[in-house]
Amino acid sequence: MATANTSLSPHPAITHLAAHLPRKLHLFGYPIAHSVGPYIHTFVAESVGLPWKCTHFETRNLSAVVAAMRAPDFQAGAVTMPFKLPIGTHLDEIDKKVRLIGAVHTINKLPDGKLVGSNTDASGIRDTLAEISSEGRWKPGMVIGVGGASRAAVYALHAELGCSKVYLVNRDPARARQLVDELVKSGYSAAREGVVVLESVKQARSLETPFYAVGCVPNNTPETDGEKTARAIADELFRADRVGAFLDMCFKPRVTQLVEIAEPRGWKTVNGIEVLGLQLLEQWRLWLGDNVPLPASEARSRMRALATGSAALNTSSSTGFSSK
């Protein structure tokens, strides 16, 4: 049985029933050993006087994740690949954004023990790009890849940042069209006309330059024909004469191949660490409510500092593309 916490005093605004009890928070995913998120989650917990600790729950095994989140001392969790999509069927409830986007990023345990899944990817992407610039409204946007964050990126650009169209670039255009179909089927019907799947460099050359762009692919050098075509399309649309804002959700390394294409051409770039910082704060609002003052500035500053000091996150890369 959990014992009462005596070393910390929860903030007076916290009304959570487990505020005085040791509780586990987990980051679920693979690979995640490089992630700085759990350290910042623990820092936030301590800052508001909670005896809660966040751990790296690194596994490929979905059954192990389900068992961990059903444990009595589990309180909340963050979810990354490969579990963002399959975890939803193992939760008791999901929120509206999960139903539309399909991916779960946050788990909250309610007082009655129910586990609720939320999507905080979309808000993190929206807020990160909005911090860089507000000029992207009514202009095209671009999403590269169709992984777990891609649905949230499409939704954030089109529904929340007001992009006129969203170009979707992927090594397999058929899979990209499937993502559009899934969004429409889940209730976001605007994706049918609002998302344009790109299949060739020739097609890209005829299009208006996107302003907001989001990368949702690993930092891999293209090998297959499909991967090379997708990279070449992105290379074409990162134009130097009309620059925008590029967010790469990949942050291992912090300077990715896509950043090395966009940044020398004058694009403002930011990596997924900023998204994680904003997501992390949104997660704590979901877990504790809006009335608890969070150490927002210091949490984000610490996350940046940890990422900057991480050798695993700072190895550079080579793209094979010249600046233009």
N, C-alpha and C positions, 0 to 999 in steps of 0.2 A: 504494500500500500504506500502511495506517495505521502511524504511528510511535508508539513508546512515549511515554507521558506522563511528563514530567520535573518539572512544576510542582506536581502534586498527589500525595499519598500515600494510596492507598486504605486505609480502615479495616481493621485486622487481621482482623476477622470476615468481611470480604468474600472469597469464594472464586470469584467470577465470573471466567471465563476472559478476558473483555474489560475487566477492571477498569483496566488501564493503557492502553487504546486509546481514541482519540476515537470516540465513537459518537453517532448521532442518535436522539433521541426526538421524536416528532411528536404534536401534537394535530390530529386529522383532523376536519374538519367545515366547515359554512357556515351562517350567518356566525359567525366566531369571533374576529375582530380585537379585540373587547372583552375576550376571556378573559384572566384573570390566571394561569391554570393553568401555562402554559409557563414563566413566570418562576419560579414556586415549584418546579416540577420541576427546573429548572436549579440553584436554590438548594440543594435537597436533595442533588443530585448532587455539587455542590461541597463541601457540608458533610460528606459521607462520603468525600471524596477521589477522586471519579470525574471523568474528563474528558469527561463526557457533557453535551450541550446539547439542550434541548427547543425546538422551533419551532412557530409557528402555521402549519399546513399547511392553508390555507383554500382550499377548492375544492368544486365541486358534482360533479366528475368522479370517479366510482368507479375508473375505469381508472388515473387518476393516483395515487390512493391505493394501489392494488394494486402499481403499479410502485415507489412509494416504500418500501413495507414489504418489498419483495423485494430492495431494494438492499443490497449487502454491508455498508454502514456503518450500516444501521438496526438498532437494538437493541430498542426497545419503543415502544408508543404508547398514547394515549388516544383514544377514539372518541366523537364526539357526532353529533347529527343533521346530515345526513340518512343517515348510514352505519351506525347501530347495528344495523339489521336486515339490510341486504344484505351487509355485510362478512363475515358468518359463513361463507358458501359459498366464500370466497376464502382461508380459513385451513386449516391442516393438521389442527388439532384444536380442539375446543371443550369447555369444562368442563360439569359437571352443571347449574349454574345457567343457563348459556346455553341448554342443551337444554330446560330447563323454561320459562325466561322468553323466550327467542328473541332477545334483544338482546345485543350485544357492546359492552362499554365499555373493555376493556383488552386489549392485545396484548403477548405476551411471546415473545421469540425465544430458543429453547432452544439449547444448545451444538451440537446437530446441525443447526441451521438451521431447524427446524420452527417455525411460527408458531402459537401457541396463543391462543385467544380466551377471555376470562373476563368475567363480569358482576360488577362491583363497585358498580353502582347500588343493588342491593337492600341490601347491607350498609351503604352510605352513608346511605340513607334510614332504615333501621332504627336505626343508631347516632345519627343526628341527632335523631330523634324521642325516642329513649330518653334522650338527654341533657336534653331539655326536661322530660319526665315519664314515669313508669312506670305511670301510672294507666289507660292505654288497653286493657290486657288484658281480654278478655271483653266489651269494648264495641264497638259498630260503628265502622268507619272509613269514609273517603270518599276516592275518587280522582277528580279532575276532568281529563278528557281521555284520549285513547287513543294518545298519541304514543309515542316510543321509550322513555321512562322509565316509562310507565304500567304495563306488565307487571311491571316490577321493583317498582313501588309497590304493586300489588295483592299480589304475592308477599310483600313485606316486611311489609305490614300483616297479612295473613291467616296466613301460614306462620311468620313470625319474631316478630311482635309480639303474636300471639294475638288479633286482633280477631275478634269473633263473626261479623260479616258485613262485607263491603266494598261500599259503595254506589259504583257506577260511573256517572259523569255525563259525557255527551258530546253534542255538537250533533247527532250522528247515532246514535240508539240502536241501529240495526242494526249499525253498526260496533262499538259497544260489545259487543253480543252475539257478534259475530265474534271479538273479543278473548278473550272467555270460552271460546269454542269452541277457539280456538288454544291456550290454556293447558291445557285438558283434553286435547287431542290430543297436546300435547308431553309429557304425563305428570303434570301437576298436576291430578288428577281432583277434588280438593277445591274447585276453582273453580266447578264446576257448581252446587253448593249454597251455596257461600260468598260468591259475588259476585251482587249484586242490581243490575240495570240500571235506572236511574231514567229515566222518560220524561215526567213532569209535576210541576208544583208541588203539585198535589193529592195525588199519590202521596207526595211528600216530606213533606207536612204530617202524614201518618199514621205517620211513622217516628220511631224513637228518634234523638236527636241523636248524631252521630258524635263521637268524642273525638279520634282522630288523623285529619287530613286532609292530602292531598298534591295540589298543583296541578301539572298536567303540560301546560299550554297556554301559548301565547305571550301576551304582554300586549297583546291586541287588544281594542278596543271591539266588543261584539257588534253584528253587522249583520243577519245572516240570522235567520229565525224560529227555526231550530234553535239558533243561538248564543245568542239572547235567552232561549230556554227553559232552556238549560243554565245560563246565568248566574243566572237567576231561581231555579232549583233550588238552586244553591250558596248564593245569598243567603238562601233559606229555611232551610237547614241550618246556616248560621253563626249560631246562636242566641245571644242575650245571656244567657239564663237558665241555660244549661248550656254553659259554655265548654270548649274543648279546646286542642289544639296543632295549628297549621297550618304546614306546610312548603310553600313555593312553589318548585318546581324552577326556575322562571323567575327570573333575577336581572338582567334588563335590561328596565326599570330595577330597582333593588334594592327599591323600594317599588312593588309592582304593584297593579293594580286589585283583585285578590282580597285582597291584604293590606289594602288600604284599606277593604274590607268587614269583614274579620274582626277586625282589631286594635282598632278603636274599640269593638267589642262585648265586649272583654275577652279575646279569644283570644290565647294566646301564639303569636307568629309568628316564623318563621326562614326565611331564603332559601337558595337553592341553593348559595351560596358555602360554607356550612357542610358541605353534602353533599360538595362538591368537595374540601374540605380533608380530610375523613375518607376519601373515595375515594382521593385522591392518596396518602395514607399506606398504604392497603391495596394500592395498585398497587406501591409500592416493596417491600412485603413479598413480593408475588408475584415481583417481579423479582430481589430479593436474598436472600430468605429471612427467617425470623423472628429470626435471631440478630444482625442488624445494627442497632445503635441509631440510630434516626432522630430528627431534630430536630423532633419532633411539635408541641410547643407553639409553637415559633418559626415553623414553617412555616404553621400555621393562623393565627397572629397576623399574619404578613406578608401572607397571602392576604386577610384581613379589611381590613388597612390599604390594600392596593392597590385593593381593591374600593371602599372608602370614598372614596378619592381619585380614583376614575375618574368623570369627567363623563358618560361614556357609560352608566354603570350607576346613576346617581343622579337621573335625571330622574323627577319624580313623574308621576302620572296622575290622571284623573278617572273616576269609576265610574258616576255617575248613580243610585246606590243610597244611600238614607239609612241611618244607623245605627239599630239597633233592639235 
